[in-house]
Amino acid sequence: MTSARQAHARARPGRCVLGWKLDPGQRQQLLERFPPRYEQPVADHVTLKPRVSREALLPEETGGTIVGRVDDGQGVEALVVSIGGTTGRPDGSIYHITWSLAPGRGAKESNDVLARQGWQPVEPPIEIGLQPQRFP
């Protein structure tokens, strides 16, 4: 088995994203619990590492915990996820699910918002199932 940290370190460059997809059934439940604030719900994955090859090893972790949220008030909303006991991705950013976006905003902006303003805790934390995947 390969930990998220090992999978991140060993991944070669390419065109895929390495990470986890949120279970579709649980996604719907979470959308009801956290109605998207902006017009475009995303709410489908957690990134471990972008721009990796199709041969990248999948991480062994299959679950996480939603521990926080952030909203910049200008079109980017995200939920913070703890995986393997940490919210810190190996690249120094924060594990998250981009939850919703306003028109003209992009999912990768969640990283900037989290770095700039941090996040607020979600009480109680919510356990989620995650499916390790490589996706376009």
C-alpha positions as CSV (number, residue, x, y, z in Angstrom):
1,M,0.0,0.0,0.0
2,T,1.1,3.5,-0.7
3,S,0.4,6.4,1.7
4,A,-0.8,9.7,0.3
5,R,2.7,11.2,1.1
6,Q,4.4,8.4,-0.8
7,A,2.0,8.6,-3.8
8,H,2.6,12.3,-4.0
9,A,6.4,11.9,-3.9
10,R,6.5,9.2,-6.5
11,A,4.1,10.7,-9.0
12,R,5.6,11.5,-12.4
13,P,4.5,14.6,-14.4
14,G,1.5,14.2,-16.7
15,R,-2.0,15.4,-17.4
16,C,-4.1,13.7,-14.7
17,V,-5.1,14.7,-11.2
18,L,-4.2,12.3,-8.4
19,G,-6.7,12.3,-5.5
20,W,-10.0,11.0,-4.3
21,K,-13.5,11.2,-5.6
22,L,-16.3,11.8,-3.1
23,D,-18.9,9.0,-3.0
24,P,-21.9,10.2,-5.2
25,G,-24.5,9.2,-2.6
26,Q,-22.7,10.9,0.2
27,R,-22.1,13.9,-2.1
28,Q,-25.9,14.4,-2.3
29,Q,-26.2,14.2,1.5
30,L,-23.5,16.8,2.0
31,L,-25.0,19.1,-0.6
32,E,-28.2,19.1,1.4
33,R,-26.2,19.7,4.7
34,F,-24.1,22.5,3.1
35,P,-26.2,24.1,0.4
36,P,-23.8,25.7,-2.2
37,R,-23.5,29.4,-1.8
38,Y,-22.6,30.0,-5.4
39,E,-24.2,29.1,-8.7
40,Q,-21.8,26.3,-9.8
41,P,-21.6,23.4,-7.3
42,V,-18.3,21.4,-7.7
43,A,-18.3,19.2,-4.6
44,D,-16.8,16.1,-6.2
45,H,-13.1,15.5,-5.3
46,V,-10.1,16.1,-3.1
47,T,-6.8,16.7,-4.9
48,L,-3.6,15.1,-3.7
49,K,-1.4,16.2,-6.6
50,P,-2.3,17.8,-10.0
51,R,-0.6,17.2,-13.3
52,V,0.5,13.6,-12.8
53,S,0.9,10.6,-15.2
54,R,-1.8,8.0,-15.6
55,E,0.5,5.5,-14.0
56,A,0.7,7.4,-10.7
57,L,0.3,5.1,-7.7
58,L,-3.1,5.5,-5.9
59,P,-3.1,6.5,-2.2
60,E,-4.2,3.9,0.2
61,E,-6.5,6.2,2.3
62,T,-10.2,5.7,1.6
63,G,-11.7,8.1,4.1
64,G,-11.4,11.6,5.5
65,T,-13.1,14.0,7.8
66,I,-14.7,17.3,6.9
67,V,-13.3,19.6,9.6
68,G,-13.8,23.1,8.2
69,R,-15.0,25.5,5.6
70,V,-14.0,28.7,3.9
71,D,-16.0,31.3,1.8
72,D,-14.2,34.3,0.4
73,G,-17.6,36.1,-0.1
74,Q,-16.6,36.7,-3.7
75,G,-17.4,33.3,-5.3
76,V,-15.2,30.6,-3.9
77,E,-16.5,28.2,-1.2
78,A,-14.6,25.1,0.0
79,L,-14.8,22.4,2.7
80,V,-11.5,21.5,4.5
81,V,-10.8,17.8,4.8
82,S,-8.4,15.9,7.1
83,I,-6.9,12.8,5.5
84,G,-4.6,10.4,7.4
85,G,-4.9,12.7,10.4
86,T,-3.8,15.9,8.7
87,T,-5.3,18.8,6.6
88,G,-1.8,19.5,5.2
89,R,-1.2,18.2,1.7
90,P,2.4,17.2,1.0
91,D,2.9,20.3,-1.2
92,G,2.1,22.6,1.7
93,S,-1.4,23.4,0.7
94,I,-4.6,22.3,2.5
95,Y,-6.7,19.2,1.6
96,H,-10.2,20.5,0.5
97,I,-13.2,20.0,-1.6
98,T,-14.0,23.0,-3.7
99,W,-17.7,23.2,-2.9
100,S,-19.1,26.0,-5.1
101,L,-18.0,28.7,-7.5
102,A,-19.4,31.9,-8.9
103,P,-19.2,32.4,-12.7
104,G,-15.7,33.3,-13.7
105,R,-14.1,31.7,-10.7
106,G,-11.9,28.5,-10.9
107,A,-11.6,25.5,-8.5
108,K,-7.8,26.0,-8.1
109,E,-8.6,29.4,-6.5
110,S,-9.6,27.5,-3.4
111,N,-5.9,27.0,-2.6
112,D,-5.3,30.8,-2.7
113,V,-8.4,31.6,-0.6
114,L,-7.3,29.0,2.1
115,A,-3.8,30.3,2.1
116,R,-5.0,33.9,2.4
117,Q,-7.7,33.7,5.0
118,G,-7.6,30.3,6.6
119,W,-10.8,28.4,7.5
120,Q,-13.5,28.0,10.2
121,P,-14.1,24.7,12.0
122,V,-17.2,22.6,11.2
123,E,-18.8,21.2,14.3
124,P,-19.2,18.3,14.6
125,P,-16.6,17.0,12.1
126,I,-18.1,14.7,9.4
127,E,-16.6,11.4,8.3
128,I,-16.6,10.8,4.5
129,G,-15.8,8.0,2.2
130,L,-13.2,8.7,-0.5
131,Q,-12.3,6.7,-3.6
132,P,-8.7,7.0,-4.7
133,Q,-8.5,7.9,-8.4
134,R,-6.6,9.4,-11.2
135,F,-8.9,11.7,-13.2
136,P,-8.7,14.2,-16.0
